[in-house]
Amino acid sequence: MINQNIPESVAIIMDGNGRWAKKRGLPRTYGHKEGCKAIEALIPEAGKLGIKYLTVYAFSTENWKRSKEEVGALMDLFRFYALRLLKASKENNVRIKLIGDRRKFPSDIIDSINMLEAETAENTGLTFVIAANYGGRDEIRRAAARYAKALQEGTVPKEAFAGPDAKVPEGELTEEGFAAYLDTADIPDPDLVIRTSGELRLSNFLVWQAAYSEIVITDTLWPDFNKDELVKCIEEYNGRSRRFGGV
C-alpha cells in the first residue's frame, strides 16, 4: 500500500453470505454467522490502513421480506455480536454509529444499538457505520419529513438556504442544507463503494451519498472478504480518475 491514496470513507455492500453457505451445503444462517466474523476481523484492519469511515450494509428495509426463520437468526446474530463489537471497538478506539430506522427492531436490539453508540461516542479512531433497517429511498423520505417538520417549527438554520453566490436560486434549500437531515449528516460521502459477490447494483444503498463514489465490484463472497481483498479494491480505486462531472 506504499504511495497509495487511502479513501477517507469506504462503504461495503456485503453480499454473498447465502451463496457461500450453499456452496458448502450449509444453511444460509451459517453464512451470515461467517459474514459477521469477516466484519469483526476487517474493522481493525481498515483502521490500520488509514480509512476514517467504514459503512457496511448489514440489513436493508427489504430484508424483512425474507423468511421468518432467517430474519430471526439475523436478529439473534446482532444480539450475540453486540457485546463482541463493543469490546473490539474499545480495544481499537472505534466509534460506532447506526444509520437506518431503528424503530422497527425489537426493544432489546434498540437498547443495544443505543448502548454501542453511547459507549463509543468519544472514541477517535475509525468510525464504523452500520446500515440496519436502512434503504436509501427510505432515508431520503425520512429526511424530507424531518426537514418539513423543522421548517414548520422554524428551526431550519439560515445557512441551509442559498445565498446570492450559490449554484441554486437565492433563498432555496441547498443540497448541503438538505443533507443535514440525512442519517449520514456527520459522515463524509463514500469515496469508494465496494460490492462483493459480483452483483452489479447498489440495491438501494446510499443512493444520495454515492452519486460520485467510485464503485468496485469483486466476485469474492462476503465471508471470504478480508484485508487483502480490501487492499485490492483500494488499488483499483487508485487507478480511477475522479472528475465529479468535470473533464
Sequence and secondary structure as in RCSB ss.txt:
>XXXX:A:sequence
MINQNIPESVAIIMDGNGRWAKKRGLPRTYGHKEGCKAIEALIPEAGKLGIKYLTVYAFSTENWKRSKEEVGALM
DLFRFYALRLLKASKENNVRIKLIGDRRKFPSDIIDSINMLEAETAENTGLTFVIAANYGGRDEIRRAAARYAKA
LQEGTVPKEAFAGPDAKVPEGELTEEGFAAYLDTADIPDPDLVIRTSGELRLSNFLVWQAAYSEIVITDTLWPDF
NKDELVKCIEEYNGRSRRFGGV
>XXXX:A:secstr
 TT    SEEEEE   HHHHHHHTT  HHHHHHHHHHHHHHHHHHHHHHT SEEEEEEEETTGGGS HHHHHHHH
HHHHHHHHHHHHHHHHHT EEEEES GGGS HHHHHHHHHHHHHHTT  S EEEEEEEE HHHHHHHHHHHHHHH
HHHT S GGGB  TTSSS TTSB HHHHHTTSTTTTS   SEEEE TT    TTSSTTGGGG EEEE  S GGG 
 HHHHHHHHHHHHT    TT  
